Amino acid sequence: MKEMETADILLVEDNPNDAELTLDALRVHHVSKAICVASDGTEALDFVFGTGKYAGRDVDRLPRLVILDLKLPKVDGLEVLRRLKSNERTRSIPVVVLTSSREETDIVRSYALGVNSYVVKPVEFEAFSRVVGQIGSYWLSLNQPPC
């Protein structure tokens, strides 16, 4: 993982193959070059809040988008989402759950915790690439964030 001080996108994905596919899709669709990958929920929270290995990071430079898997080691995706959306400073960061889970309880809990979008990962690569490109383009180019 490339350590960064700032990132437009924080990708939280524990599966290295899925992380690489997502990064490839973002590159193909020219979404952003400033992407930080966190391989578990603890690392994601450390990046956002400037703790752990990211202690000293300028926490005023928040990611513009978090792409979050749910099934993560250490701290699961729902807990990451809860912490991001319950903190006044980070609650406006758009969070898109990108997961293989179609479980209704995961969907309902994600929206109850404030997720901005819930997307099930397409199995076919071209569809996956297109969906990831659309997610990035929408949230970084079309969406108007609060000032």
C-alpha positions in Angstrom: 0.0 0.0 0.0 1.2 3.5 -0.8 1.0 5.7 2.2 -0.4 9.1 1.4 -0.9 12.3 3.3 -4.1 13.0 1.4 -6.4 11.1 -0.9 -9.5 11.8 -2.9 -10.7 8.3 -2.4 -10.2 6.0 0.6 -10.7 2.4 -0.7 -11.4 0.0 2.2 -11.0 -3.5 0.9 -9.4 -6.5 2.5 -9.2 -8.7 -0.6 -6.1 -7.8 -2.5 -7.6 -9.0 -5.8 -10.7 -6.9 -5.4 -8.7 -3.9 -4.3 -6.5 -4.2 -7.5 -9.6 -4.6 -9.7 -11.1 -1.5 -8.1 -7.9 0.5 -8.5 -7.7 -0.6 -12.2 -11.3 0.4 -12.8 -10.7 3.8 -11.3 -7.6 4.3 -13.4 -9.3 3.1 -16.6 -12.1 5.6 -16.0 -9.7 8.4 -15.1 -11.4 9.0 -11.8 -8.5 9.9 -9.5 -4.8 9.2 -8.9 -5.0 10.1 -5.2 -6.3 6.8 -3.7 -5.4 5.3 -0.4 -6.1 1.6 0.2 -6.9 0.4 3.7 -6.9 -3.4 4.1 -9.0 -3.4 7.2 -11.4 -1.3 9.2 -8.8 -0.2 11.8 -6.5 1.1 9.1 -9.4 3.0 7.5 -10.3 4.7 10.7 -6.6 5.4 11.4 -6.3 7.2 8.1 -9.4 9.3 8.5 -8.8 10.2 12.1 -5.0 10.5 12.0 -4.2 7.7 14.5 -2.0 4.6 14.4 0.4 4.5 11.5 -1.3 7.7 10.2 -0.6 9.7 13.4 0.4 13.2 12.5 -1.5 13.1 9.2 -3.3 16.4 8.5 -6.8 15.3 9.4 -8.3 18.4 7.9 -7.5 16.8 4.5 -10.4 14.3 4.5 -11.0 11.9 1.6 -13.7 13.1 -0.8 -15.1 9.6 -1.1 -14.9 6.3 0.9 -15.6 3.1 -1.0 -16.2 0.6 1.8 -16.4 -3.2 1.8 -18.5 -4.6 4.7 -16.7 -7.9 5.5 -13.4 -6.6 6.9 -11.0 -7.9 9.5 -10.4 -6.1 12.9 -13.2 -3.6 12.5 -16.1 -4.5 10.2 -17.4 -2.1 7.5 -20.6 -1.4 9.4 -18.6 -0.2 12.4 -16.4 1.9 10.2 -19.6 3.5 8.7 -21.0 4.0 12.1 -17.9 5.9 13.3 -17.6 8.0 10.2 -21.3 9.0 10.2 -21.5 9.6 14.0 -18.5 12.1 14.0 -19.5 15.7 13.2 -16.3 16.3 11.2 -16.5 13.2 9.0 -20.3 12.6 8.6 -20.5 14.5 5.3 -17.9 12.3 3.6 -19.8 10.3 1.0 -19.6 6.6 1.8 -20.4 4.0 -0.8 -20.6 0.4 0.3 -19.3 -1.8 -2.5 -19.7 -5.4 -1.4 -20.7 -8.8 -2.5 -23.4 -9.0 0.2 -27.0 -9.0 -0.9 -28.2 -9.6 2.7 -31.2 -7.5 3.5 -29.9 -7.0 7.0 -26.6 -5.5 5.7 -28.5 -3.2 3.3 -31.0 -2.0 6.0 -28.2 -1.5 8.6 -26.0 0.4 6.2 -28.8 2.9 5.4 -29.7 3.2 9.0 -26.1 4.1 9.8 -26.1 6.8 7.0 -24.5 5.2 4.0 -24.8 7.3 0.8 -25.1 4.4 -1.5 -25.1 0.6 -1.4 -23.8 -1.3 -4.4 -23.5 -5.0 -4.9 -20.2 -5.9 -6.8 -21.0 -7.2 -10.2 -19.3 -10.5 -10.9 -18.4 -9.9 -14.5 -15.2 -7.7 -14.8 -16.6 -5.3 -17.5 -19.7 -4.6 -15.4 -17.6 -4.2 -12.3 -15.3 -1.8 -14.0 -18.2 0.3 -15.4 -19.9 0.4 -11.9 -16.7 1.5 -10.1 -16.1 4.1 -12.8 -19.6 5.4 -12.4 -19.3 5.6 -8.6 -16.1 7.5 -8.8 -17.3 9.9 -11.5 -20.5 10.6 -9.8 -19.1 11.3 -6.3 -16.0 13.2 -7.4 -17.3 15.0 -10.5 -21.1 15.4 -10.4 -22.0 15.4 -6.7 -21.9 18.9 -5.1 -20.5 18.5 -1.5 -21.3 20.9 1.3 -18.9 23.7 1.7 
